Amino acid sequence: MYKKNKKYFLLHFIVFIFGFTAILGKLITLPSEVLVWYRVLIGTIGILAILVFSRISLTISKHQLFSYLSVGVLIAIHWVTFFESVKQSNVSVALAAISSATLFTSLLEPLFFKRKFRLYEIVFGVFIMIGLYLIFNFETHYQLGLILGITSAFFASSFTVLNGILVKTNDAKIISIYELTGAFIVLSIYLFLNSSIRLESFSLTYSNFFYLLVLGLVCTTFAFVASVEVMKELSPFTVSLTINLEPVYGIIIAVILFGESEKMTNGFYLGTLLILGTLFANAWFKKKKA
C-alpha cells in the first residue's frame, strides 16, 4: 500500500509538471520555435544519457527510423503551436484548448486502429465543441491563441495515437530519443530557412537558461521516465483520469503567479468546466466498457 501511495503521489507530481509546462512557456521570453528547439535539444541529451547509463542499444531498422523521425515532426508542431498559444493569449486559454485533444483522439483512433466509432465518444466530442464555442465566444481577444491551442491539441492527439501503435514494437525510451531527434532536425531546418529568426534570437538570459533547463530536464526527461515508472503500478484508467487534472493545476498556478492577466470571464470557466467534465466522463465510460 505504501508503495502504491508513493506512485499516486508521483503521478500527481507528474501532472503538476505537465501543467507547469505552460507556465514556463509564459516565463521564457524566446520565440516559440527557438524555445522548442532548446527543449528538444536538452530533452534529447537527457534521455540519451539515461539510455547510455542503462546500456540500451539504439539499433533500429530503417523503417522504424523513418516512422519515429516522422512522428517527431508532429511533436515539434504540437509544442510550437502550444507555446505560441500561450504567448498569443495566456496559460488558461492554452490549457483549455489543449484539453480538446480527447475530441481528436476519438476521431483518429478508429481510423488508425480500424475499429468502429463509439456513440458516447461522438456525444462527448459534441460537448467539447460546445465548451470551445463558449470560450471562443466570450474570450474574443484571445481567439488566435485559442485556434493555435486547438491546432496543438490536434497534433498532440495525432502523435499520441501513432505512439500507441509504435510502442508495441520497441522500447518507449528508444522511440522517444528518435522522435525528439526528428523534432530537433525539422526545427533546425525551419530556423535556418526562416529569415526572421536571427542569431541573437538564440541568446539566453540567466532566467531563460534556468527555465529551459527545468523545461528540458524536469518537464521532458524526468516526466517521461517517471510516467513509465508509474504505469508499472497504477492502472491506465487511474493514470488517464489523473492526467485530466493538468489544466486544473496549470490554471490554478497561473492565477496565483500572474494574477489579473489570468482571470477570465464566466463564459470561459463555464466552457472549461464543460470540457473537463466531459474528459472525466469519457475516462469513466472507458473504464466501464473495459
N, C-alpha and C positions, 0 to 999 in steps of 0.2 A: 504493500500500500504506500509506504514511504517513497519507494522508487517511482511509483506511478504518479504520486503527487508532485514529485520533482519534475516529471515530464510535463504535467499540466502547467506548472509554473513556467517552465522553459518555453512551452507553446505560446503562452500569453506574452512572454517577453519577446518572442519572435514576431508576433502580430503587432506588438508595440513598435518594434523596429521597422516593420513594413509601413506603419502609419507615420513613423518619424522620417521616412524617406522623403515624403512631400515637404516636410518642414525644412530639411536640408536643401531641397530644391529652391526654396524661397531665400534661404540664408546665403547660398552660393551665388555670387554675382556674375559668374561667367555665362556666356551664351549657352543655350541648352545643348547644342551639338558638341561644344567643347567640354561641357560638364560631363556628358555621357561618354565622350572619348576617354576622359580621365577615369571615369568609373569603371569602364570595361578593362582599361589597362591595369588598374590596381586590382580589380576583381580577378582578372586572368592570372596575374602574378600570385595572388593569394591562393587560388585553387591549385595552380601549378605546384606551389610549394607543398601543399597537402599531398598531392599525387606523388611527388618525388619522395617525400618523407615516408609515405605508405608503400613506396616501391611498386606502384601500379603502372603497368605498361600502357603506353599511349598508342600502340599499334592498332590501326583500324583499316578497313577496306576503302577503296576509292569511292564506292557508292555511299558508304557511311560518311566519309569525309564531306562529300558534296551535300548530303542531307543535313548534316549538323551545321555546316557553314551557312547554308540557305536559311535555316531557322534562325541563325544568328542575325541575319538581316532583319527579320521580323522583330527580334528583341531590340535591335538598335532603333527601329522606327517607333516601337512601343515606348521606350524610355525617352526618346527625344520629344515626342508629342506630349507625353505625360508632364515632363518638366517645363515644356513650353506652355502647357495648360496652366500650371501653377503660376508662371510668370505673367501670363496674359489675364489671369483672373486672381484667384487666391487658392490656398490649400483646401478650403472647404469645398469649393466648386469642383476642383480637380479630383478630389477623393469621391465626391458624389457621382461624378461622371464615370470614373473608372469602375464603380460598382456595377455598371451596366454590362460588364464582361460576361456575367451569367446569361444575359439575354443572347449574346452572340454565340456563347458556348452551346446553348440549347438548339441553335440553328445549325452550327457547324458539326457538332458531334454526330448526329445521324448521318451526315454526308460522308464523313471520314470513317466512321465505324460501321456504316451500312446497316443501320437499324431504323425502325420507324420513328416518326415524330411522336412525342408523348403529349397528350392533350393538356396535362397540367403544366408542362413546360411552356406551351403556347400561351396559356392563360396567364402564367406568371410573366411572360415576356410582354404581354399587353399592359400589365400593371407597372412594369419597369418603364415602359414607354410613356405611360401617364405621369409617372413620377418625374421623368426627364422633361416632359412637356411643362409641368408645373414650374420646375426650376428655370427652364428656358424662358417661360412667360414672365416670371417675377424678377429674374436677375438679367434684365435686358442688356445691361452694360458689361456683362461677363459672357456674352454669347459666344465670342470667339474662343475663350478659354474652355467653355463647355463643349463646343464642337471638337476642339483638339483632345479633350479628355475622353470623349466618346470614341474618337478615332483611335486613341491609345488603347481603350478597352477592347476594340475590335482586334487589334494586333496582339494584345495580351492573350485574348481568347484563342486566336489562331495558333500561336506558338505553344500554348498550353495543351491544346488538342493534339497537335503534332507530336509534342513531347510524350503524350500518353501512348503514342504508337512506338516512338523511338526508344523509350525507356525499357521496353520489353526485349530489346536486342543488345543492350550494353549497359555498363555501369553509369549511373546518373552523373558522377563526377567527371567521367571521360566525355560524356555528351556535353556537359556544361562548359568544359575547357575549350572545346572546339566551337561551340555556339558563341561564346564570348569572343573567341578569336575571329569568327566570322563578323560579329558586330564591330570589332575593332578595325578590321580590314575595310569594311564598307564605309565606316565613318571617316577613316583616314583618307580614302579616295575622295569622298564628298568634301571634306575640309580642304584638301589640296586643290580641288577644282573650283571651290566657292571663293570668288574674288573678294567677297565682303568680309571673309574671315581672315584676319591678318595675324602675323606672328605675335603681336602684342596681346592678341586675344587669349593666348596660352599662358601669359604671365600670371603668377599666383601671388596673392597676398598671404600673409600668415594665417588669417582666418579661413580663407578659401582652401588653403593647403590642408589645414586641420579638418575642415568639414568634408573634404574629398576623401581623406583617409578613413574617416568614420563611415562615409557612404560606401567606399570600395571594400574595406576590410570587415566592418561590422554588418552593414546592411546588405552586402552582396556575399562575401566569402563565408562569414560566420553564420548568417541567416540560412544560407543554403545547406551547409554541413549540419547545423543544428536541426533543421526541418527534417532532414533524412533520419537523424537520430531519434527524433520524436515519433516518427512513423513506426519505429520498431515496437513501441509500447502502446500507443494510442490508436484507436480505430480511425479510418478515413473519415467517418461521419463526424467524430469529435473534432478532428483537425479542420475539416471544411466549414463546420459550424463556427468554430472559434475564429477562423480567418475572416469571416464576415464582420468581425468587430474592428477590422483595420480602419475603415473610415470613421468609426465612432471614436477610437483612440486618437486618430490623426486630427479630427475636427476639434476635439476637446483640448489637445495640446496646442493647436493653432490659436484657439481663442485665448488660452492662458498666456501664450508667448506674444501674440501680435495684437490682441485686444480688438479695438474698433474695426480694423480692416478685415476682420474675420466674422464680424457679426452680420447676419443676413436677414432677409425678410421672412415673415411667417410662411410664405409660399415655398421658399427654399426648404425650410425644415419639414414642411408637410410632404413635399416631393421626396426628400431624402429619407424620411421615415417610411414612406410607401415603398421605396426601393429596398431599404434594409429589411423591412417586414417581409417582403417578397423573397429576399435571399434566405432568410431563416426558414420560411415556409417551404421553399424549394429543397433545402437540406433535410427538413423533416419528412417531406414526401419521398425523397430518395431513400432515406433510412427505412421508411415504412415499406416501400417497394422491395428493398433488399431483404 
